Amino acid sequence: MINTKNAFFGMVRTICSLAVLTSLMYSSKLHVNINHPVYDYLDRLATQGLLPSYLNDTLPLKRDYIVQMLSKLNQQREELSDMDQALLDYYLADYRYELQNALYFKIPDNHNAYHPFTSKHHIKDRIKDVFSFQAQQENHHLVVYEKDKNLVWFDIGGMARYEMKNSDGRIPYSYKYKLSVLLGDHFIAYSDADLYAMIYNAGFDEKPKEFKGGFPVNHEGFYGFDHELSFDYAHAYIQYSSSVGNFAIVTEPLKWGNANNPIILSNNVPPFAMVSWDKRLARSRFSFFHGTILPADSIGLDNESLITYAAKYLVGHRWELSISDKLHIAFTEMLVYGGRDPELVYFIPNIFLWPVQHNMTSQGEDNIIWFVEVEYFPSPGLKLYGTFMIDDLRTSQMFNDWYNNRWAFQVGTHLTGIIQSFPTDIKLEFTAARPWVYTHRIPQYGTYTHNGRTLGFYPGPNSQLINIENRWWLSTRTRLMINYDQLKWGEKPKSEESDIYDFGNDSNHDYSNVNPDYHNKTGWLIGNINTNRTLRISWEYQLSNVLEFILGVSHSWGVDDSANWVSVQINVDY
């Protein structure tokens, strides 16, 4: 048993140097948060050709799969740069549970649990941890219980950020808890809650970036600010894993797609509850869920009575396949339906949804969308990728400007490994969504939205986006990111504000509400064309194993006039 930091570091280094990480001690299927930087690291090395079968376009992934990929890299660490080797050891250290027959390094001898309140010494020790950094040390946990293959991890965290837009300032902040429970090889229970708030003045009332929709509450402000806005989210899952796959009841952020701003599923919406199943086989993965989502508008019986919502459900299944080391493909089918009880047939994971929905309703109330993805690796350090979406398409009108050709596409390239000693990622993406994509003729329960926000591409229909991103790993504790966006979108011309017709720029609207003059004149962008450009620079620095510092500056210009942003943020994860 390892009970000191030095022993722990030594064990990690020894294991890494001997390259024996392929046989895992335990198999933990806890989910890895979709924003964890390990995804960027693995994606970059996969593009360099070091992880040819790595499938990372359906997030979140599970810890056992992440550690398998890290172990494969460790077997070929001589092909990694010094920086990438250091980053590998940095990420490996956090998978002690999967790799070593050892208890958490803070657990005393002859014990199975640890928390900082057993003595004054432990309290002082944990306070010191807040301000110390060890590159090859597992993430800290506030409370730990580990015995055999059972564990409990309890963590707390939060963030505080000061933002200035031009001359206006505000402070968003949050509190968070995380509880992870593993019982044997099969059962997992996880829960967390994020409690957000923002104090601000009336001139700076736009929602912070953490807001994904929901029901914000306004309060009286304090500390010199006039207002306070609060909102919150909770995530949880109960999962049973076996040889036939992972079964779960879950609500958590999802990301489906191979782009920075995917058109399939993005983290643009609040979490929604679902039942799910997924299974990996060799070089492929199948994923399925059936979830409950919210329409954009409530149905109020009257102003004084209970507000209700139309029943609305989302079904998705997805098959990813690594055909060869150079070619990966994926097919996704999504279906939105509602206005009735859940349909049992839509709970069959492997059923082809397109013909089924033809026989479910007589008027086409159910909305089905297809997505096809391709990733191609022509040479080490270069990846080409793209996604094609079909919401509705008539082959006879395919190359015409018919308004009901509702489709979108996305293409991108990922270039990395230009300078081995200075790990960098360059991504260039272009996305175009025709007017009326994601919409439906029955907007109450047929649109591809949740709580009024688009489930896929965040700008919605009738838009185009150019995104350029560059990331540098300056050290194990430092990253620099530069991001440029050019967003174009169409909307109803101001001269036609009183017109009853839409211009296909709102995912929540009825696609049949189109001006007859545009039936065969609907191009990629219609109406009044707006353009916004944004340049963002972000510097992330790991102050300690508990504290992270983020400095961000940005400049935007376009239809919304110009704006300069500066933000300083501290993240706490304990």
N, C-alpha and C positions, 0 to 999 in steps of 0.2 A: 504494500500500500504506500502511496506517495503522500507525504504529509508536509512537505516544504516546497517553497517556490523553486529553489534551485534544483531540487530533485525532479520537479515537474518539467522545468526547462530542459534538463539533461535528458530526460526520457523522450521528449519530443524530438530533440536533435538526434538522438541515437536512432530512433525509429526512422526518421527522415534519411539519415545517412545510409542506413542498411536497406532501405527501400523494401520494407516488408508490410506495407500498408494495405495490400490487396485482400488480406483475410481480416474481415471486420469482426470485432468481438461481439458487439451488439448491433441490432438493426433498429434504429430509431426513425420512425416515419413522421416525426413532427414536421410541420410545414415551415419553410424558410420565407420570411417576409419578402414580398415582391420588390421592395426597395433596397434590399441588402446589397452592398457593393460586390459581394462574391459573384453575383450574376454577371456584372460587367467584366470581372476578371476572367471567368470561365469562357464567356462569349469571345473575348479577345483572343485567348489561346486556342479556342476552337477554330477561329478564323485563320490562325497561323498553322492549322493542320495537325495540332497535337491532340485533339479530341474529336476524331472523325465521326463518331456515332452520337455525339452529344445532342440531345433534343431539349431545347430550352425555351420553346415558344408557347408553352402552356404553363403559366405561373399561377400559384407558387409551386416550386418543387419541394421534395421532401429531403430531410437531412441525410438519409441513407444514400440517396442518389448523388447528392452534392459531394459527400465524402468519397464515393466511388470515383467521381471525376477527379477530385483532388489527389486521390491515391494513384490514378493513372498518370497524372502529371508528375507525381513524385518518382515514379518508375523511370521517367525520362527527364529528370531534373537537369542532367548535363546539357540538354538542349535549351534550357531556359537561361535568360539573362540573370545577372546577379540580382537585379531588382525583382524579377519575377520569382526567383528562388526565395528571396526574403518575404515577398507577398504570400507565396505558397505556405511557408512555415507559419506566417501570421494567421492565415485562415485555418490551417490544420490544427492549430492550438485550440481552436474553439470546438473541435470535434473529439475531445478527449473521451467522452462517454462511448462513442462508437469505435474508437481505436485502441483503447487501453483497458485492461482489467484493473482499474484504479478508481478510487473514490475522488470526489471533488477535493481539490488540494487544500481547502480550508477546513475540511472535516477532521477533527482530532482523532488520534489513535483510539482504536477500540470503540468507535462511535459510528453512527450512520447518518447523523444529522448535524446541521450547523445553522446558527443564526447569530447575528452580532450582539445580541442582548444578554448573552450568558454571563458576561463579565465586563468590567470597565476596560480591560485590556482588549477585548474583542471590539468594543465600540471605538476605541482609539485606533485600532488596526484598520477598521473599515473606513474611518475618516481619512487616514493616510492613503488608502486605496483610491479615494476620490481624486487625489492629486498626483498619483504615480502612473507611469506607463511602462508596461513590459510587452514587447512585441510578440513574444511567444507565450502568452498567457491566455487561458480561456476567459471568456466573458464572465464577469462577476455575477453572482446571484445573491440576493438578499437572504433568502431562506432556502435551504437545500435538505432534502432527504433522499438517500440512495441506499438501496439494499437489494442485492441480487439484480434482477431486471426490473425493479420497481423504482420509480423516482418521482420526486416533486421538486419543481423549481418555481420560486416566487420572486418576481422582479417588480421594481417600480421605476418610473421614469417621468420624463416631461421635457418641455422646451420653453424657452422664453426668447422673444425676438423683438428688436426695435426696428421699425421700418420708417423710412422717410420717403415720401413722394413729393418731389419739388420741395416745397417748404412745410408740408403737413407731416405730422408724425403720429404713430400709433404703436401699440404693444399687443401683439397676439401671444398667448401662452397656453400651456396645457399641463394636465396631470394624467398619468397612465399607470395601470397595473397589468401584469402578465402572470398567468398561472398555468404551468405545464405539468401534466400528470401522465406518466407511463405505467401501465400495469402489465408486466410480462411482455411477450413479443407481439401481442395482438391488439391491445386496447390503449387508446389515447384519448385524453380529454384536455382541451385547451380553452382558455378564455382570456380576453383582455377588454379594457374599456379606455377610450380616449375622451377626456373631458376638456373641451376647448373654450377659451374665452378671448375677447379682444376689447381693450379699452381704446377709445378713439374720440375724436371730435367730429362734428357734423360734416365737415368738408372732406373727410377721408373715411367714408362709410362702406366702401366696396368690400366684398367678402374676402377673407384671407385665402391663400392657396390651399389650405387644408380643408376648406369647406367643399363638400361633394354633393350638397343637397340635403334636404331634411327640414327641420322645423326650428330655426334659430329663435332665441328669446332675447328681447332687449331689456336692459336694466339701466338704472341710474349709474352714471360713471363715478370715478374716484381718481385720486392722485392727479388732479388737474385736467382730467379728461371728462367730457360731458356725458358720454354714453359707454355702455358695455354691452357686447353681444356675446351670447353663449350658445354652444351647440355641442353635441356629443355623438359618439359612435361606439358600438360594441361589436366585437368579433368573437366567435367561438366555434368549436367543432367537437363532435364526438365521433371517433373513427375506430373501425374494426378492420384489421389487416390480416390477410391470410394468403395462401397460394393462389386464390382465385381473384385477388385484387383488394382494393381499399374501398370500403363502404363508409360513408360519412353523412351525418347531418351537420351542415356547415353554414356559417355566414362569415365571409371574409372577402377582402379585395381580390379581384381576379385580373389577369392580363393574358389574353389570348391573341397571339399574332407576333410576327417577327420584326416589328418596327418599333421605333421609339413612341410613336403615336398610332397605335394599331386601330384598324377599322373594324375589327371583330368585337373584342371586349377590351375596355380600358378601365383604368381606375378613375374614371370621371364621374362615377355614381356612388351613392352610399351603398353599404353592403346590403345584400338581400339573402334570405334564407333559401336553402336548397337541400335536396338529397343528391348525393353524388356517388359515382363509382369510377375508378380508373384502374388500369392494368398495363404493365410493361411486359413486352415479349421481345426478347433479343434486341433488335434495332428499331422497335416500334413502340407506340404508346396509344392507347385508346382511352378517351375521357368522356364522361357523360354527366349531366345534371338536369334536374327538373326543379325550378325555383319559382317563388312567388315574388312578383314585383308590383309597383304601384303605378297607376295612371297619373297623368299630369294634373288632372282636375278631380276634385272630390265631388260627390253627389250629395248635396244638402237637401234634406226633405223640406226644410224651411229654415229661416234665419235663427230660429230658437231651438231647433231639434238637433239630434245627433247627426254628425257628418259621416257618411259612408263612402266607400270607394268601390268602383267596379272591379270585379274579379279579373286578375291579369296574371299570366304565367309565362315563364320563359323556359324553353327546352333547348338544350344544346348537346351535340355530340361531335367528337373530333377524333380523327385518326391521323397520327403522325408516323412517317416512315423514313428511315435512312436507307435509301435505295443503294447508295454506294458512299464511299468516303467523300465524294465530290457533289452528291446530289441528295437533297432532302425535300420531301413533299408533304403536304398536309391538306386534308379536306375537312371542312367544318359545315355542319348544317345547324342553323338556328331557326326556331319557330316561336312566335308569340301568339298567344290565344287568350281568350277570356270571355267574360259575360256568362259563365256557366261553371259547374263544378269541374275539378281536375279530371282529365280523361285518362283512364287506365292505360290505353294503348301508347300514350306519350311517355309512360314510365318504362317502356321496353328499350333498353340502352342501344341495341344494335339494329333497330328497325329503321327503314328508309322513310324519312318523314314526308318527303314530297308526295308520293302516291297516297300515303295515309291521310294527309290533310284533305285530299280531293274527296275522300269518302266520309269525312267527318261532318262537313257542313255543305249546304246546298248553294250558298252565296259567296263562298270564299272568304269567310270571316277570319280564318287563321292566316297569319303572315309568315311565310317561309323565306329564308335568305340563305344563299350558298356562298361559301368562301373557298378559294383554292390558293394555296401558298406554295412557293418554290424558293429554295435556297441552293445556290450553286457556288462552289469553291474552285475557281479555275486555277489558282496557284496559292501557295502558302502566303498568308497575309492579305488575301483579297476574297471578299464574299459579295455576291450579287443576290439580291432577294426581291421578292415582289408578292403582292396579294391582289387577287381579282375577286370582286364581290358582285353577285347578281341578286338584286332585290326583286326586280321584275324585268323581263326582257322578251320582246317578240322578235324572232329571227328575221321576219320580213322587214322589220323596221330597224334592225340592229345598227346600221350605219347611217341612219337618218336622225333628225332632230325631233323625233317624236317624244312628247313629254313623259310618257310612261316607260321609256328606257331608263329604268332606275338602277344604275350600277355605278361602281366606283373602282378605282385601282390605286395601287401604291407600289412604287419602285424605289429601291435604295441600294447603296453600296457601303461596305464596311472595309476600311483600309487600316491595317495595323502592322506593327513590327518593322517600321521603316528604320528606326534607330533602336537597336536591341537594348542598349544601356539606358534608354529613356523611353519607357513604355508609353505608348500613345495610341489612341483610337480616333479615327476620323470617320464619321458617318454623314452621308448625304442622302436625304429622302425627299421624294415628291409624292404628294397625295392629292387626288382629285375626286370629288364626290359630286355627281350630277344633282340638279334640283330634284327634290322629292324623294331621294333615297331615305330609307329608314321610316318613311311615312306610311300611312295606310288609310283606306277609305272609311274605316271605323276607328277614329282616333282614340276613343275611350279605352279600348283594350287591344288594339292591333298594331300600334306604333312600336318601333324598336327603341323604346325609352323606358326609363325607370325614374319615377318621381320627377318627371319633366325634363330629365337630362338624357342625352343620347348615350346609349350603351357602348357604342363604338367610337368612331372618329369624333373627337370632342367639338370641333367647329360645326358639325352637323352637315346637312346637305347644302348644295349650291355654294361650294367653297373649294379652295385650293390652298395647299400649304407646301412651302419649301422650308425644310429644316436642315441646318448644318450644325453638327456637334463635334467638338474636339475635346477629348479627355486626356490628361496626363497624370500618371502616377509619379510624383516627385520623390516619395519615400513610402514606407509602410504606413505612415501616419498622415500623409499629405497628398491631396488630389486637387488639380486645377481643371476647371471646365469652362469652355466657351461655347455658347449656343446662339445661333441666329435663326430667327423665324421670319418668314414673309407670308402673311396670311391675306388671301383675297376672298371676299364673299359677296354674294349678290343679295339684294333685298328690294322691297317694293320702292319704286321711285317716289320721291317726295311729292311729285305732281299727281300721283295716284293714291295718296294716302286714304282717300275716301272710297277707293275702289273696293268692291266686295271680294275680289280675287286675290289669292296669295301668289308668291313668286318662288315657292318651293324651298324656302330657307329655314323652315322650322320643322324639326322632326316630329313634333306633336300634332301636326295638322293633317287634314284630309287631302290626299293627293289628287282627288277629283275636282278640287276647288281651284282649277286653273283657268285663266283667261282663254277663251276659245281661240284668240289670235295667236296663242303660243302652242297650240296643239302639235304643230309640226315645225315650230321655230324655237324649241327649247334647247339651247346650246349648253355648254358646260358651265357657263356663268351667265345668268340673266338678271335683268333689273338694274338697279343702281349699284355699280361695282365699287366696293370699298377695299382699301389696302392698308394694313398695319404692318410695321416692321419692328422687331425687337431684338436687341443685342444684349445678352446676359453673360456676366463673368462671375464664377463662383469659386471660392477657395475654401476647401474643407481641411481642417487640421484636427487630429485626434490629440486633444490636450492630455488625456489620461485614458485608462481603460474604462472609465466611467463617463468622462466629459468629452464632447465634440464641439468644436468652434467652426462656424460657417460665416464667411463674409461674402456678401453678394452685392453687385452693382449692375444696373441695367439702364438702358436707354431705349425708349420706344417712340416712334413717330409714324404719323399717318392720319387717317380720318379722325382719330380721337385726339389729335394734336400731339405734341411731344410731351414726354414725361421722363424724369430721371428718378430712379429708385436706388436707395441704399438700404441694406439690411444687415444687421448683426445678430447672430443667433447662437444660443448655447443649448445643446441637447444633453440630456441626462438619461443614462440607461444603466440601472443598477439591479 
